[in-house]
C-alpha cells in the first residue's frame, strides 16, 4: 500500500506527483511548504492546528513553486504584494476545495464572514461546515482564511493562532473593532506563539 506524505493528503491523490518540501521564513514564524509539479500543496506554520507534522518527502528549497511562494511572501510582508500568483494544488473534498477557491476570491484588505462564504458556495445553512473546511485549509496566508471573521466583526478561530490572524490583517491594513484586537492579544498571552 502506498503511504501518503501527510494525513491530509490521501495516497490515491498524491501517488507519483513528485512531492518535495521546503522551509519559508516569515516575520510570523517558519512555514513548511509542500509542493508537487502542479503547484503548492501545503503551507503550514510550525505547530499549527491540522498541520501534518514531519513530512516523509525530499527537501528542495529551490523547487519552483516553493521558491515563488518564498519570493511572494517576502514581498507580501514588505507591503509590496497584494495578490499571490503562485500555482496552487491543494487536496481536499470537493466541498473543501470549493470553499478554498472562494477564499482566494477575497481581496487583500477585505474580510468576509463564514455565513457569506456558505451562501457563496451554495450552502447557506452550512456555516459550520464552511468553518470546518476553512480550518482545514492546507495553504496558510496564500489561501487567505485569515480574511474570514465572525458575522459580528470579531476575530474567530485561525489554525495558526489568533495573534497571527490579527498580524496578517494588520499587514493588509484591515482595522477591526477594539474588542477583536483585545481577544487576539489575550490569545497570544495565553498560548504564546502556536
C-alpha positions in Angstrom: 0.0 0.0 0.0 1.3 3.4 -0.9 1.8 5.8 2.0 0.8 9.4 1.9 3.2 12.2 2.6 0.7 13.6 5.1 -2.5 12.6 6.8 -4.3 15.5 4.9 -3.2 14.1 1.5 -4.7 10.7 0.8 -2.4 8.3 -1.1 -4.8 8.0 -4.0 -4.4 11.7 -4.6 -0.6 12.0 -4.1 0.9 8.9 -5.7 3.5 9.8 -8.3 3.2 13.5 -8.2 6.8 14.3 -7.2 6.2 15.9 -3.8 9.0 18.0 -2.2 9.2 20.2 0.9 11.0 23.4 1.9 11.0 26.0 4.7 9.9 29.6 4.2 10.9 32.0 7.0 8.4 34.8 7.7 8.1 37.5 10.4 5.3 35.4 11.9 7.4 32.2 12.1 8.6 29.5 9.8 6.3 27.8 7.3 6.7 24.3 5.9 5.9 24.3 2.2 4.8 21.1 0.4 4.8 21.3 -3.4 4.2 19.0 -6.4 4.9 19.5 -10.1 1.4 21.1 -10.3 1.8 23.7 -7.6 1.9 24.4 -3.9 0.0 21.7 -2.0 0.5 22.9 1.6 1.9 25.7 3.7 1.8 25.3 7.4 3.2 27.2 10.4 5.1 25.1 12.9 2.7 23.6 15.5 -0.3 24.9 13.6 -3.6 23.0 14.1 -4.1 20.4 11.5 -0.6 20.6 10.2 0.7 17.2 9.0 3.8 17.2 11.2 7.1 15.8 9.7 6.8 15.1 6.0 8.4 12.0 4.6 9.3 13.7 1.3 12.6 15.1 0.0 13.7 18.7 0.8 14.1 21.0 -2.2 14.0 24.6 -1.0 14.6 25.7 -4.6 11.7 23.9 -6.2 9.9 26.4 -8.5 6.6 26.7 -6.5 8.4 26.8 -3.1 10.8 29.5 -4.4 8.0 31.5 -5.9 6.0 31.3 -2.7 9.0 32.4 -0.7 9.5 35.4 -3.0 5.8 36.4 -3.0 5.5 36.0 0.8 8.6 38.2 1.2 7.0 40.9 -0.9 3.6 40.5 0.9 5.2 41.1 4.3 7.1 44.1 2.9 3.8 45.6 1.7 4.7 45.2 -2.0 2.4 42.4 -3.0 -1.4 42.2 -2.6 -2.3 39.3 -4.9 -0.4 35.9 -5.0 0.2 34.2 -8.3 2.0 31.0 -7.3 0.2 27.9 -8.7 -1.9 26.1 -6.1 -2.7 22.4 -5.9 -4.5 21.8 -2.5 -6.1 18.4 -2.0 -9.4 18.1 -0.2 -13.0 17.0 -0.6 -15.0 18.7 -3.4 -16.7 20.9 -0.7 -13.4 21.9 0.9 -11.9 22.7 -2.5 -15.0 24.9 -3.3 -14.6 26.8 0.0 -10.8 27.2 -0.6 -11.5 28.6 -4.1 -13.9 31.1 -2.6 -11.3 32.1 -0.1 -9.0 33.0 -2.9 -11.6 35.5 -4.2 -11.4 37.6 -1.0 -9.2 40.6 -1.9 -6.3 41.7 0.2 -7.6 44.3 2.7 -11.2 42.9 2.6 -12.9 40.5 5.0 -16.0 38.3 4.9 -17.9 36.0 7.2 -18.5 32.3 7.4 -22.2 32.8 6.6 -21.4 34.8 3.4 -19.0 32.1 2.2 -21.6 29.4 2.9 -24.1 31.3 0.7 -21.5 31.9 -2.0 -20.7 28.2 -2.3 -24.4 27.3 -2.5 -24.9 26.0 1.1 -26.4 29.0 3.0 -27.2 26.8 6.1 -23.7 25.3 6.2 -21.7 27.9 8.1 -20.2 25.3 10.5 -19.2 23.0 7.6 -17.6 26.1 5.9 -15.8 26.8 9.2 -14.5 23.2 9.3 -13.3 23.4 5.7 -11.6 26.8 6.4 -9.9 25.2 9.4 -8.5 22.5 7.2 -7.2 25.0 4.6 -3.7 23.5 3.8 -2.2 26.7 2.4 -1.8 29.4 5.1 -1.7 33.0 4.1 -1.9 32.5 0.3 -5.3 30.8 0.5 -6.5 33.7 2.8 -8.6 32.1 5.5 -7.3 34.8 7.8 -9.7 37.2 6.0 -12.7 35.4 7.4 -14.1 36.9 10.6 -17.2 36.4 12.6 -20.5 37.8 11.4 -20.3 40.4 14.2 -16.9 41.7 13.0 -14.8 39.9 15.6 -11.8 37.6 15.1 -12.7 33.9 15.2 -10.5 30.8 15.0 -7.3 30.5 13.0 -5.3 27.3 12.9 -2.1 29.4 13.1 -3.3 31.3 16.2 -5.4 34.4 16.5 -2.3 36.6 17.1 -1.1 35.6 13.6 -4.6 36.2 12.1 -4.5 39.7 13.6 -1.0 40.3 12.4 -1.9 39.3 8.8 -4.9 41.6 8.8 -2.6 44.4 10.1 -0.2 43.7 7.2 -3.2 44.2 4.9 -4.5 47.3 6.6 -7.7 45.8 7.9 -8.9 47.5 11.1 -11.2 45.6 13.4 -13.1 46.6 16.5 -11.0 47.1 19.6 -12.6 44.1 21.2 -11.4 41.9 18.4 -7.8 43.1 18.8 -8.0 42.6 22.6 -9.0 38.9 22.1 -6.1 38.3 19.7 -3.7 39.8 22.3 -5.2 37.7 25.0 -4.7 34.6 22.8 -1.1 35.5 22.4 -0.5 35.9 26.1 -2.4 32.7 27.0 -0.8 30.4 24.4 2.3 32.0 23.2 3.3 31.5 19.6 1.5 28.4 18.5 
